[in-house]
Amino acid sequence: MLHRILITIFVLKGLISFSQTKSFEWKKYPVSYQIDSLSDWQVDVLENIFIFQKNIINKYDSVGVFKFSESQKKIGKIAELSPINAMKFWVFSEEQQLICSLDNTLTNLSDCIELGDLDCEYVTKIAASSQPNKVWIFDQVNYNLLFYSISGTNQNQRITNLNQTLGLNQLEKMEEFENRLFLFDKEKGVYVLDIYGTLIQHFPIENATSLLLDSKFIAINHENKLKIFNYQGVNLLEIDLPEELKNVQEIKKVGDDYFFRGNNQLFKYRLVLN
């Protein structure tokens, strides 16, 4: 039976140059967050944690203190919460085929976008862009990717037939980082596009379960080890994970801190060079 593999892509500043002579240690923060199997989560640049289920979003600060809960009845069941910056989010409802913008108090900032009005048949994924007032939208029915300008400046771009041009099968996650768009397919691996939709790189890594997108290195969580690869596929180093993270489902990184989703908790760690 194939092992379950968790892929993460992130910047490991300063670690690679020390990999041959130094060891690493995971330092756990005295904070955790309860999360059930029906809920999803997000972390912003200030390390606030957002745990959401159906139309309810709960916000916690960086030390685990519950701040408030907000109901988004207008939006309906929330599929994704995508941070744009510390003050703003995109929130996506697959059920309602809506994208809305929220501020950091989870208050609606403007009218929601009806995705059917954008010639999209059925959107399953969105991703925030670093370009002001733009968002990536993936139409699963047509395998089309729309780079949409919220401001209505007619700067929209549509990339069609990704199943044929890339061989994309089932998009699990999509995220932009440093003017590159990462597309994750559990069966086909990770595709990296530029902002014009041109394929830059493809990592044919199969049987993955989740990914975190960042910058210059690929890390695979396999057999309780974080295996670090460069973009040429060279295995640079391996770092053991703590025992309680053996069955981790997802990893996110903010600054030097790592957030892990286990079966019913979120954990926060820092990787320290000894």
N, C-alpha and C positions, 0 to 999 in steps of 0.2 A: 504494500500500500504506500502511495506517495505521501511523504511528510507534508504537513501543512506549513506553508512558508508565509512569513509576513515581510513585505518589502517596505522599507522606508527610504526616502531620499532626503538628505539634509546636509548642511554644512557642518563639518567637524573641524573647527578652526584649531590649528596647532597640534592636532592629535597625530596625524600621519607622520610628521617628521620625528616624533618621539617613539613610534610604535616598536622599534627594534630594541629599545633600551629601557623603556619605562612600562609600568603597569598602571591599570586604571581601576578605580573603585566607584561604585554607585553609592551616593549619599542620599538617604531617604529623608524627605521633609516630613515633619509631624503633622501631616494633613492628608485627608482622603475624602472622597465624595461618593455618596451612594448613587448607584445608577442601575436600573433594572434592564432586562433584555429588550423591553419595548421602547426604551428611550434612546435618544441620540445625544451628542454633546459637541461643544465647540469651546475653544479657548481664544481669547483675543490677545492683542499685543501687550496689554497690561496684566495678563495672566488671570483675568476674570474668567470664571467657568460658567458656561451656559448649558443646562441640561433641559432638553425639551421632549415632550410627548404630546401627540395630537396637536392642540392649539395652545398649549401652556408652555411658557418658557420660565425656568427658574434661574436666577442669577446669584452666583457666589463670588466673593472676592478672592484675592490671591492667597489668603490664609484660611480659606474654607468657611468663612462666615456667610450665612445666607443673607442676601440683601433684599430681594423682593421677588414676587412672582407676577407674571403678566399674561393675560389671556388675549390671544389674537383671533377672535371669533370671525373677523372679516376675512382673514387669510385661510382659515380652516386648518386641516392637518398639515403640519410643517414637515417638509422633507429635508430641507437644508437651511442652515444658517451660515452665511458666508461673510466674514469680516472684510470690510473695505479698509478701515483704519480704526483708531481707538474710539471714534465717535459715531461710526455708521456701519450698518450691516445691510446685506441683501438677505431677504428671507423668501424661500421658494416653497410653494405648495404644488406638489405634483397632482394632487387630487383636484384642486381648483384651477390648475394651470395659470397660476398668478406668480408674479414677482413683485415684492413690496420692499420699500426701504424703511429701516428703523434706526432711531438714534440709540445712544448707549443706555437710555432709560427704557428702551423697547417701545417707544412711541412712534407711530407712523409719521413719516416726514412728508409724504406726497401720495398722490393717487397711485394705485397699483397698476401694473402692466398686465394686460390681458394677452397671453401668449398666442392665442388664436388669431389675434389681430396682426401678428407678425408673420403670417403664413407658416406657422409651425403646427404640425398635426398632433404631436404628443411629445412634450418636453419631459425628459427624465433627469437631467443634470444641468446645473448652472455653476458658474465660477466668477468671482469678482476679478476685476482687472485693475492694474496699477494706473491705467489711463483713466483720467477723470470721466465719470458718468458713463462708463462702458461696462458691459457684462457679457460673458460667454454663455451661449445657450445651445444645448444639444437636443436635437429632435431625433428621438429613437426610431420613429417610423421610417423616416427618409435617410437616416444616418447623415443628417446635415448639421453643420456647426455654424451658428450665427454669432458674429461679433457685433453686438448691438449698442448703439449710442442712445442713451436715455434722453439726452438733451435734444434729440431730433435734428441734429446737424447734417443728416444725410451722409454719415460716414460709416454706414453699416457695411459689413462684409459677410458673405455667405460662402461656406466651403461645403461642397456637396459630395455625396457618395463616398463617405469615409470607409464604408465596408469594402468598397472596391479599390480605392486608391491606397488605403493603408492595410486592408485586411482586418479591420476592426470588427469584432464580433459582438461583445456585450460590454459597454462602457460602465465601469463600476465607480470611477471617480475622475474628476476633472479639476485642475487647479492651475492658475497662472503664477509663475515666479520669475522675476528678473527678465521680463519680456519674453518668456517662453511658456508655452502651454503644455502641461503634462496630461496625457490620457492614459488611464489604467484599465486594462482588460485582463481579467483573471486568467483567461486561456492563452492570450497572445503576448502579454507583458506590458511594458511601458513605452508609449510613443511620445516623443518630444517634438513639438512644432514651434516655429517662430510665430510672431503675431500676424503674419500674412498667411498662415496655414501651411507653410512648407515644412515637410518632414526634415528634422535635423538629425535625429537619432532614434533607434528602436532597440530596446532591451528585451529580447525574446525569453522572458522569465515566466515559466508556466506554474500553474497550481498555487498562485499566491492568494492570500486572503484579504489583505488590506495594504494601504500605502500612505506614507506621509511624504509630501512633496516639498523640496527645498532647493538645493543648489548644485553642488559639485560632485557629490559622492552618492553611491548607492549602497545601502545597508540592508542585508537580508537577515531577518531573525529566524534562525534555523537550529533546531536541537538546542534551544536555550542559549544560543550565542548570537551576538550581533556581528555579522560578517560584512566587512567594509570593502567595497570594490570601487575602483575609479571608472570613468566613463569608457575606458577601453576594455573593461572586464577583468582587470587584474585584481586579485584578492590581496588587499594591502595589510589587513590585520583582522583579528577576531577578539571580541570582548564578551566575556560571560555576562549573562543577565542574572539578577537576583532570583532566588528560588521562587518567590511569590509572583514573579512575572513570567513564569514558565509558559502559561497558557494565555499570554497577553493577546488581545484582539486588535489593538490599534495603538499607534504612537503618534504624538504630536510634540513639536518642539517650539519653545519661545525663548529667545536669547540662549542662555546656557542651561535652561531647565527642560526636562523631559516629562511628558504626561503620558501615562500608560492606562489603557482601559483593560481591566480584568473582567471576570465573570459578572461581578456586581459592584465593583468599585473603580474609581479613578485614583491613581497614585501619582505622586510628584517626586521626581528624583533629579539629582545633578551628577554628572559624570566628572570625577576628579582625577587628575593626573598625579600619581604618586612619585 
